[in-house]
Amino acid sequence: MHMKKNMGSTDRLIRTTIALLIAILYLTNVVTGTTALVLVGISLILFITSAIGFCPLYLPFGISTLKNRAKQ
């Protein structure tokens, strides 16, 4: 199965930033317990989707934040 990228650079940057912020909150024990585990899970999902440039939740809604660039 081939995944066509559907995330633009701004989308990926925002996801990575949020993932890093959650990781910092977890590592500094600002968030703990079940909340921390849920946030770490979300953080991993955000980081992975950002790294591959593909968000499966965008598919059913036809969303793409990838900018179409005209071929030169």
DOLO-523609 format. One record per residue (C-alpha): residue number from 0; residue in one letter; x, y, z. Coordinates in Angstrom, 3 decimals, decimal comma, m for minus. Last residue first. Layout:
% DOLO-523609
{rec NUM A {X Y Z}}
...
END
This chain:
% DOLO-523609
{rec 71 Q {8,349 24,457 m13,542}}
{rec 70 K {5,796 22,188 m11,995}}
{rec 69 A {3,190 24,112 m10,024}}
{rec 68 R {3,318 23,402 m6,328}}
{rec 67 N {0,298 22,002 m4,601}}
{rec 66 K {0,542 22,773 m0,913}}
{rec 65 L {0,178 19,817 1,402}}
{rec 64 T {m2,404 20,522 4,069}}
{rec 63 S {m4,602 17,761 2,698}}
{rec 62 I {m8,088 16,910 3,890}}
{rec 61 G {m10,378 14,567 1,971}}
{rec 60 F {m12,469 13,888 5,078}}
{rec 59 P {m12,039 10,122 5,047}}
{rec 58 L {m8,304 10,531 4,274}}
{rec 57 Y {m7,289 13,154 6,880}}
{rec 56 L {m7,453 10,626 9,724}}
{rec 55 P {m4,694 8,606 8,037}}
{rec 54 C {m2,194 11,461 8,496}}
{rec 53 F {0,848 11,259 6,215}}
{rec 52 G {4,072 13,243 6,255}}
{rec 51 I {6,135 10,268 7,444}}
{rec 50 A {7,877 12,134 10,273}}
{rec 49 S {4,828 14,232 11,114}}
{rec 48 T {2,609 11,176 11,362}}
{rec 47 I {5,178 9,537 13,645}}
{rec 46 F {5,611 12,606 15,860}}
{rec 45 L {1,899 13,251 16,286}}
{rec 44 I {1,226 9,578 17,071}}
{rec 43 L {4,063 9,508 19,598}}
{rec 42 S {2,801 12,688 21,280}}
{rec 41 I {m0,718 11,303 21,492}}
{rec 40 G {0,626 8,230 23,265}}
{rec 39 V {2,746 10,410 25,560}}
{rec 38 L {m0,366 12,486 26,329}}
{rec 37 V {m2,374 9,398 27,260}}
{rec 36 L {0,436 8,117 29,469}}
{rec 35 A {0,857 11,480 31,184}}
{rec 34 T {m2,863 11,782 31,869}}
{rec 33 T {m2,865 8,291 33,347}}
{rec 32 G {m0,234 9,215 35,898}}
{rec 31 T {1,947 12,280 35,631}}
{rec 30 V {2,147 15,668 33,946}}
{rec 29 V {4,694 18,266 35,104}}
{rec 28 N {7,076 15,362 35,733}}
{rec 27 T {9,966 17,061 33,878}}
{rec 26 L {10,130 14,189 31,371}}
{rec 25 Y {6,366 14,286 30,795}}
{rec 24 L {6,138 18,034 30,248}}
{rec 23 I {9,187 17,866 27,970}}
{rec 22 A {7,637 15,031 25,936}}
{rec 21 I {4,373 16,976 25,616}}
{rec 20 L {6,287 20,004 24,358}}
{rec 19 L {8,194 17,840 21,875}}
{rec 18 A {4,988 16,333 20,474}}
{rec 17 I {3,403 19,805 20,208}}
{rec 16 T {6,434 21,085 18,285}}
{rec 15 T {6,456 18,055 15,984}}
{rec 14 R {2,758 18,468 15,206}}
{rec 13 I {3,157 22,197 14,504}}
{rec 12 L {6,162 21,574 12,246}}
{rec 11 R {4,342 18,848 10,312}}
{rec 10 D {1,313 21,062 9,692}}
{rec 9 T {3,588 23,904 8,583}}
{rec 8 S {5,507 21,588 6,229}}
{rec 7 G {2,412 20,253 4,512}}
{rec 6 M {0,678 16,991 5,300}}
{rec 5 N {m1,093 14,748 2,789}}
{rec 4 K {1,700 12,461 1,618}}
{rec 3 K {0,493 9,621 m0,584}}
{rec 2 M {0,669 6,316 1,199}}
{rec 1 H {1,390 3,358 m1,045}}
{rec 0 M {0,000 0,000 0,000}}
END
